[in-house]
């Protein structure tokens, strides 16, 4: 990408200050690109603005599920795609076409991406993954690359966690034929809830710190352009 994640964020901030038309003229960026960056930052945080160098693997079941969910919503295609962890609407457009043609096939990653396939995990590891996922703006692709799991795994764990009302017990493996995990006590639940709550608080603190940093950058720009002293706010 021509712009780094930090540069994209500064451009988005400039849009808020000066309006989109001045910005697209200044940087020769399309309005569609600005919208995409804005959605990526809103729903995927800073990792969403970073350039990805990996091909992501998606199962046929995941593609079908996402297409069917989209067909039941009134959301714009790009908004829906990015909210569900995709980088752009292009992937979802292709899946919809294949779905409608009844010829939807699972995407097979190249050999170098084979590490992104699913693998067995225990409760403690799933808890850690969701804990870190929260800290990283629920960026599924980041978790896939960090922990060498499949997209479907981390997406499924987080959705179960959210649908349960943020109950960490939802991350336990309770399948009938699976080897039962260690006995779950109320103390265990409280410890797990505390870890996930701390992750949410840490994320909020990071957002506040980043906002302050962005303000410092803006103030330096103002000082440079006008010769005035920066704000201390």
Legacy VTK file of the C-alpha trace (Angstrom):
# vtk DataFile Version 3.0
C-alpha trace
ASCII
DATASET POLYDATA
POINTS 233 float
0.000 0.000 0.000
1.150 3.525 -0.742
0.200 4.665 2.757
1.048 3.184 6.153
-1.658 2.546 8.746
-0.635 5.697 10.630
-0.775 7.801 7.457
-4.228 6.448 6.630
-5.451 7.418 10.085
-4.059 10.933 9.714
-5.820 11.235 6.353
-9.100 10.089 7.939
-8.632 12.703 10.640
-8.000 15.306 7.966
-11.311 14.345 6.359
-13.068 15.177 9.632
-11.336 18.563 9.823
-11.371 19.705 6.209
-14.038 17.657 4.452
-13.716 14.725 2.089
-13.573 16.693 -1.174
-10.458 18.645 -0.183
-8.746 15.453 0.966
-9.462 13.355 -2.134
-8.202 16.229 -4.283
-5.066 16.704 -2.194
-4.087 13.017 -2.019
-5.728 11.832 -5.255
-7.624 9.152 -3.345
-11.113 8.026 -4.323
-14.081 8.575 -2.041
-14.622 4.805 -2.082
-11.123 4.252 -0.670
-11.729 6.785 2.104
-14.967 4.997 3.029
-13.188 1.636 3.076
-10.433 2.956 5.358
-13.034 4.516 7.626
-14.982 1.247 7.942
-11.814 -0.782 8.461
-10.692 1.502 11.281
-14.127 1.584 12.900
-14.655 -2.183 12.947
-11.124 -3.619 12.867
-9.050 -0.877 14.491
-5.484 -0.059 13.507
-4.792 -3.644 12.332
-7.516 -3.141 9.724
-5.555 -0.269 8.190
-2.384 -2.322 7.968
-1.445 -4.092 4.739
-1.948 -7.857 4.930
0.612 -10.090 3.249
-1.191 -13.394 3.799
-3.906 -15.207 1.862
-6.675 -16.131 4.305
-8.303 -19.561 4.204
-12.104 -19.835 4.430
-14.193 -23.004 4.430
-17.195 -23.566 2.199
-19.411 -23.605 5.293
-18.152 -20.204 6.414
-18.684 -18.699 2.959
-22.210 -20.103 2.738
-23.041 -18.840 6.215
-21.790 -15.329 5.498
-23.647 -15.125 2.182
-26.882 -16.286 3.821
-26.463 -13.776 6.654
-25.931 -10.989 4.130
-29.078 -11.958 2.231
-31.076 -11.384 5.415
-29.743 -7.895 6.116
-30.216 -4.458 4.595
-26.607 -3.403 5.241
-24.370 -2.183 2.437
-22.092 -4.882 1.046
-18.830 -3.183 2.036
-20.084 -2.472 5.566
-21.254 -6.054 6.085
-18.023 -7.555 4.734
-15.723 -5.429 6.882
-17.868 -5.893 10.012
-17.370 -9.629 9.586
-13.592 -9.435 9.352
-13.028 -9.283 5.586
-10.656 -6.728 4.107
-13.028 -5.580 1.368
-16.327 -6.382 -0.281
-14.635 -8.040 -3.275
-14.344 -11.424 -1.565
-17.978 -11.431 -0.518
-19.097 -10.380 -4.004
-17.333 -13.409 -5.466
-18.836 -15.734 -2.880
-22.342 -14.425 -3.572
-21.924 -15.046 -7.303
-20.690 -18.596 -6.729
-23.369 -19.223 -4.126
-26.086 -18.131 -6.524
-24.593 -20.352 -9.200
-24.628 -23.256 -6.719
-20.936 -23.679 -7.372
-19.409 -22.382 -4.151
-16.100 -24.133 -3.465
-13.777 -23.825 -0.498
-10.770 -21.667 -1.130
-7.539 -23.663 -0.882
-4.590 -21.624 0.385
-1.126 -21.985 -1.050
1.332 -24.200 0.838
2.895 -21.282 2.655
-0.511 -20.518 4.185
-1.083 -24.064 5.435
-0.321 -22.966 8.995
-3.685 -21.169 8.983
-5.620 -24.473 9.107
-7.549 -25.402 12.232
-5.963 -27.253 15.153
-6.945 -28.576 18.558
-6.979 -26.135 21.467
-7.863 -26.345 25.145
-9.938 -23.933 27.208
-6.959 -21.997 28.583
-5.632 -21.331 25.086
-9.055 -20.308 23.760
-9.454 -17.949 26.714
-6.049 -16.408 25.995
-6.881 -16.016 22.301
-10.188 -14.248 23.020
-8.465 -12.110 25.661
-5.878 -10.936 23.131
-8.495 -10.652 20.380
-10.382 -8.103 22.484
-7.189 -6.102 23.000
-6.607 -6.074 19.233
-10.004 -4.674 18.163
-11.469 -8.132 17.438
-9.212 -8.527 14.426
-9.732 -12.142 13.386
-6.964 -12.112 10.793
-4.471 -10.951 13.417
-5.444 -13.851 15.704
-5.157 -16.353 12.845
-1.603 -15.283 12.086
-0.593 -14.944 15.749
-1.898 -18.286 17.024
-1.846 -20.405 13.837
-5.530 -21.269 13.986
-8.226 -21.091 11.341
-10.430 -18.068 10.758
-13.494 -20.230 11.371
-12.212 -21.260 14.797
-11.556 -17.803 16.218
-14.692 -16.361 14.592
-16.804 -19.156 16.089
-15.300 -18.806 19.574
-15.830 -15.067 19.707
-19.395 -15.273 18.389
-20.254 -17.933 21.002
-18.699 -15.742 23.679
-20.729 -12.693 22.624
-24.009 -14.605 22.191
-23.613 -16.086 25.683
-23.572 -12.608 27.182
-19.780 -12.580 27.488
-19.752 -15.779 29.535
-16.248 -17.340 29.420
-17.762 -20.781 30.003
-18.932 -20.634 26.381
-15.297 -21.221 25.407
-15.225 -24.619 27.110
-15.441 -27.752 24.958
-18.655 -29.537 25.928
-18.989 -31.801 22.898
-20.320 -35.228 23.809
-17.409 -37.312 22.529
-14.695 -34.884 23.509
-12.480 -35.570 26.494
-14.041 -33.577 29.343
-12.037 -30.567 30.418
-11.209 -29.928 34.062
-14.070 -29.267 36.458
-15.383 -25.715 36.173
-15.900 -23.878 39.466
-17.343 -20.486 40.323
-13.838 -19.307 41.226
-12.630 -20.382 37.770
-15.468 -18.411 36.189
-14.657 -15.277 38.162
-10.967 -15.506 37.266
-11.789 -15.913 33.572
-14.314 -13.057 33.628
-11.731 -10.856 35.341
-9.141 -11.578 32.635
-11.550 -10.688 29.846
-12.739 -7.575 31.670
-9.137 -6.414 32.106
-8.611 -6.956 28.384
-11.559 -4.665 27.605
-10.260 -2.005 30.001
-6.757 -2.241 28.541
-8.184 -1.770 25.050
-10.034 1.354 26.211
-6.840 2.709 27.779
-4.955 2.076 24.533
-7.651 3.926 22.573
-7.384 6.897 24.938
-3.586 6.908 24.665
-3.790 6.716 20.882
-6.285 9.583 20.791
-3.874 11.689 22.855
-1.038 10.811 20.491
-3.164 11.788 17.510
-3.944 15.112 19.194
-0.217 15.725 19.674
0.397 15.069 15.982
-2.412 17.445 14.988
-1.086 20.128 17.315
2.408 19.822 15.862
0.921 20.262 12.391
-0.933 23.379 13.556
2.216 24.754 15.183
4.223 24.103 12.046
1.647 25.767 9.781
0.809 28.785 11.941
3.720 29.166 14.331
1.391 28.922 17.347
2.010 26.848 20.447
0.296 23.455 20.584
-2.685 22.811 22.825
-2.045 21.094 26.159
-5.392 19.298 26.074
LINES 1 234
233 0 1 2 3 4 5 6 7 8 9 10 11 12 13 14 15 16 17 18 19 20 21 22 23 24 25 26 27 28 29 30 31 32 33 34 35 36 37 38 39 40 41 42 43 44 45 46 47 48 49 50 51 52 53 54 55 56 57 58 59 60 61 62 63 64 65 66 67 68 69 70 71 72 73 74 75 76 77 78 79 80 81 82 83 84 85 86 87 88 89 90 91 92 93 94 95 96 97 98 99 100 101 102 103 104 105 106 107 108 109 110 111 112 113 114 115 116 117 118 119 120 121 122 123 124 125 126 127 128 129 130 131 132 133 134 135 136 137 138 139 140 141 142 143 144 145 146 147 148 149 150 151 152 153 154 155 156 157 158 159 160 161 162 163 164 165 166 167 168 169 170 171 172 173 174 175 176 177 178 179 180 181 182 183 184 185 186 187 188 189 190 191 192 193 194 195 196 197 198 199 200 201 202 203 204 205 206 207 208 209 210 211 212 213 214 215 216 217 218 219 220 221 222 223 224 225 226 227 228 229 230 231 232
